[in-house]
């Protein structure tokens, strides 16, 4: 059974690929037919993903049953002594990711059926979704770095296509380009890192690199500098994908895409790819202290930065996006301090909770759009919402569940994982712990703020409606969408029990009870404090937080404007690039072209002179040809002379 | 030596079959274009048949040799042959030319002359790759220029005469260096021979090697658009008819790379070892400089033209890397860019047919009226920025590996070179995606959208036909690299 299962593991990634290629090809060649058969196509695409999901569950079961990792690879390019391979690797990490991706992917597809029902690009959307899921599955199955790079880029491409799904939205057009280019900067580092590691160790397999690196370092054949440089470069890739400082700027803008995409790609799966790669590379990174420290600090700072920006956002999706960034910072920090288990655990719990939150946000937006208009500046604006739980009870309740989970309130999922990370940080470095702990408080504040502004209080969107009769209209929730929310609420509540002091799934020791409870008290305490502040400020209005922002308007503006980091990048990198481009273009047209034209001009003048002299109307070309042929004949004649 | 002169037939067929064209012109362009398409297709299929039946892929070195004494006084032989290197490029020529003829379907202005020139170009390009005689190589090189000149000056854009003159002067003067080098190479020492395989056995003194190497580099550098010899290319590509552009970007640029590998690398290997670092330096400049310049272009075709220059930088680096891996990457990049460049120029032409403008600011929001065009343009652009799964990726990856693993250079040279080369992969998406954004995304411009029809079946077919091998090579690069694996060692 296991043998057969492992041998067919490649189907997990190939099935959705195949399905998306068939449907995508159909869309290109037989556009009308494909679009009229959209239900059939959706079923086909979802069916292939469902098959992948079943296989993934079987694989994870086999892995938990204790069968060791399974690896298969074939040659992709062979050139000289270079052998690049493609294949797959099934181990606990990859099988866990497979389940995560396929389940969230399938729920998102189910949800999109309703959400995108009236969209012109319905089939295209499902094709992209399927393509993305397949690429992501290929990524987590990768047994070596080159394959990681291949799927890494493909995942980025799908993200590009999906952010720009509505091409006539100006924001989307800019955001998709920004996302791709920022990720390409990460890929640049990733590629150089891969090349450097291959040069140093002669291998592209994760395990082999770690082994050989350890041997090289032990025998002093290689200094610390070069591998550290390579790994830092390589780290740029995960930092870009997981939206960490300094390459985080693309993620909030990516919210221009359709909301199901934000749930699947920009909250649950793709942004976690960076964390996944770090986990895969952990035996290598662990040998290099600088790399680990960089990772820990980048993660900690990102979590703080994300939380501080999320405090003041008025766009529902942007607020959630900064929350995602902050939580990803937690994961990367956990990797940096060596608590991989905690980081990966948080990856899983966060994925389900955040997918739930984003799909809930989608449900809200879907309900708001008919009332306030199809403009994201209005339909996603929390200042126009409020009191929505009365009209959307299921959305509101599940959203609250997700909110509490992200805040780290027991017994919901994220509590367990966040607690493990905090415990790790405590052991590693007090300052890191302080940052993480403060961020936990801010998380409570901003998450509850989002919830309260959206779902509690009075509905504020009515004022926008043109007619009094319309003002009575209330947002509605859709049964198809809420059922998806209910499905996701299940893991949001329960998945944390995978890894508690009492019960433990998978390898490694379970956390100790004493350390656990002391951590739990402090972390839940600060989260509750943050929550209370939010409650008092936004529900009871007894705490004048708005007064705070009046007192320090710069601070509020800075947080609202993302600490001006985007502007700084625009003014430094983007502007430099533009200036360089203009300079290069000017150089090209003035100097290089100028020299060519000048030479041509001189030639022309002398040609005219020649023409007068010869009296014929020879073109230049003929002239040069004649000279050439004459000289040829001359040389030949001379050389054949005795 | 086989009995029937297959290769000569393949080379001469297009030119010979262009002779009856003037008698076909009474019926407008209908008959002419079908005739020409069929000729191109027959020639391509013939080449495929010859390779399939008479070519042994497991054997390295020249095959299908034909060798007759042609001008005994000069020792010139009519000699042809193909090895892995030239065979791949010959196949590319047949493929792209056939599609370019299909791409030129709507040409109504002097269709007869147009197709005669296309066929002449076919012969010139095919001959260039097939002849293994230095003098014939030069003749084919020159034969190629004439049709391009007329295609450019008669069917080009507004500045066509300027562009055509510039093209002819630059490449014409540069090709003199081939002739001079050929003469010196042939007459130096004994025996007096023009045959490439015999020339590679001759031992030239180093000083002479370097001189000849530099001379040939001028000629080939112009063709491959190496910095600073590239200034003809943006003008030529910017003005030429789309199907001429397909041939220019698809094949003409590759002639330079072919020449570099065939002559500079395989014959002057000593000089190559000395001068290879300069090739890498030029390649890096090409990549970064042209990518930056491309970003500042407002004209769509000029933008794509600079992107071609940028991609040729990878070929230069691969050739200069002094490794089999890099060389393999260089050839793969030539093939891959031949397909991608042709595809991009074809689609740019198809877009121009509808918008009648190439200035990017005047175009916008084209995704709605033309979804197919959007999809295919996006696919081509993504393949041009070396997305995995498309042919550009394995090619550039091999070049990266080739340079990074090269034993010939110290680490202090390789690290900055690889890093600068890597800059290309950041800069390329910036200009390509900005191009896509300007054309397809955003707000409607003053162009009237009601007039825009999406790609028709013919146009879709041409694009698909180009994208199919791009994706095929991208997924399974071994399909192509196996063909030439042995022929590149030197």
Contacts between the chains, C-beta under 8 A, distances in Angstrom:
chain1	res1	chain2	res2	distance
A	27	B	375	7.9
A	28	B	372	6.3
A	28	B	375	5.8
A	28	B	376	7.6
A	28	B	460	7.5
A	28	B	464	7.9
A	29	B	460	7.4
A	31	B	371	7.3
A	31	B	372	7.2
A	75	B	478	7.4
A	76	B	476	7.8
A	76	B	477	7.2
A	76	B	478	7.3
A	77	B	394	5.9
A	77	B	397	7.8
A	77	B	398	6.9
A	77	B	477	5.2
A	77	B	478	6.6
A	77	B	481	6.5
A	78	B	478	7.2
A	78	B	481	7.9
A	79	B	324	6.3
A	79	B	325	4.7
A	79	B	328	4.7
A	79	B	329	7.8
A	79	B	398	6.2
A	79	B	401	8.0
A	79	B	481	6.4
A	79	B	485	7.4
A	80	B	323	6.8
A	80	B	324	4.2
A	80	B	325	5.2
A	80	B	328	7.8
A	82	B	325	5.1
A	82	B	398	7.9
A	82	B	401	5.6
A	82	B	405	7.0
A	84	B	397	7.7
A	146	B	397	7.6
A	149	B	388	7.2
A	150	B	388	3.9
A	150	B	389	7.3
A	150	B	393	7.4
A	151	B	388	7.4
A	153	B	387	5.9
A	153	B	388	4.9
A	153	B	393	7.7
A	154	B	387	7.2
A	154	B	388	5.8
A	154	B	389	6.2
A	157	B	382	6.2
A	157	B	387	5.7
A	160	B	433	7.7
A	161	B	378	7.7
A	164	B	441	6.5
A	167	B	365	7.2
A	167	B	367	3.9
A	167	B	368	7.4
A	167	B	374	7.4
A	167	B	440	5.6
A	167	B	441	4.4
A	167	B	442	7.6
A	168	B	365	5.5
A	168	B	367	7.2
A	168	B	368	6.5
A	168	B	441	7.0
A	168	B	442	6.9
A	168	B	443	7.1
A	168	B	444	7.8
A	170	B	441	7.7
A	170	B	442	5.6
A	170	B	443	6.6
A	172	B	441	7.4
A	173	B	437	4.9
A	173	B	441	3.4
A	173	B	442	5.2
A	174	B	437	7.4
A	176	B	433	7.7
A	177	B	429	7.9
A	177	B	430	8.0
A	177	B	433	4.5
A	177	B	434	6.6
A	177	B	437	5.6
A	180	B	429	5.6
A	180	B	433	5.9
A	181	B	426	7.2
A	181	B	429	5.5
A	181	B	430	5.6
A	181	B	433	6.9
A	184	B	425	6.3
A	184	B	426	5.2
A	184	B	429	5.2
A	185	B	426	5.5
A	187	B	425	6.7
A	188	B	422	5.0
A	188	B	423	7.4
A	188	B	425	5.7
A	188	B	426	5.0
A	191	B	400	6.7
A	191	B	422	6.2
A	191	B	425	6.9
A	192	B	418	6.5
A	192	B	419	6.4
A	192	B	422	5.5
A	195	B	400	6.0
A	195	B	401	6.8
A	195	B	404	4.3
A	195	B	418	6.3
A	196	B	404	7.6
A	198	B	401	7.5
A	198	B	404	7.4
A	198	B	405	7.6
A	199	B	404	5.6
A	199	B	405	6.3
A	577	B	292	7.7
A	577	B	295	7.3
A	577	B	427	7.9
A	577	B	430	6.9
A	578	B	295	7.5
A	578	B	296	7.9
A	580	B	292	5.3
A	581	B	292	4.6
A	581	B	293	6.8
A	581	B	295	3.9
A	581	B	296	4.1
A	582	B	296	5.1
A	583	B	292	7.9
A	584	B	289	5.7
A	584	B	292	4.0
A	584	B	293	4.5
A	584	B	296	6.8
A	585	B	292	7.6
A	585	B	293	4.9
A	585	B	296	3.6
A	585	B	297	6.9
A	588	B	231	7.3
A	588	B	234	7.9
A	588	B	289	7.9
A	588	B	293	5.1
A	592	B	227	8.0
A	592	B	228	5.2
A	592	B	230	7.5
A	592	B	231	4.9
A	593	B	231	4.7
A	595	B	228	7.8
A	595	B	231	7.8
A	596	B	166	6.9
A	596	B	170	6.6
A	596	B	231	4.4
A	596	B	232	7.2
A	597	B	166	7.6
A	600	B	165	7.4
A	600	B	166	6.7
A	600	B	169	5.6
A	603	B	169	6.8
A	620	B	168	8.0
A	620	B	169	6.6
A	620	B	172	7.8
A	621	B	168	5.8
A	621	B	169	7.6
A	621	B	172	5.2
A	624	B	172	6.3
A	624	B	173	6.6
A	624	B	176	6.3
A	625	B	142	7.7
A	625	B	172	8.0
A	628	B	176	5.7
A	628	B	179	5.3
A	628	B	180	7.9
A	632	B	179	6.9
A	632	B	183	6.0
A	635	B	183	5.6
A	635	B	187	6.8
A	636	B	73	7.8
A	636	B	74	6.0
A	636	B	183	7.9
A	636	B	187	7.8
A	639	B	187	5.1
A	639	B	192	7.6
A	640	B	73	7.4
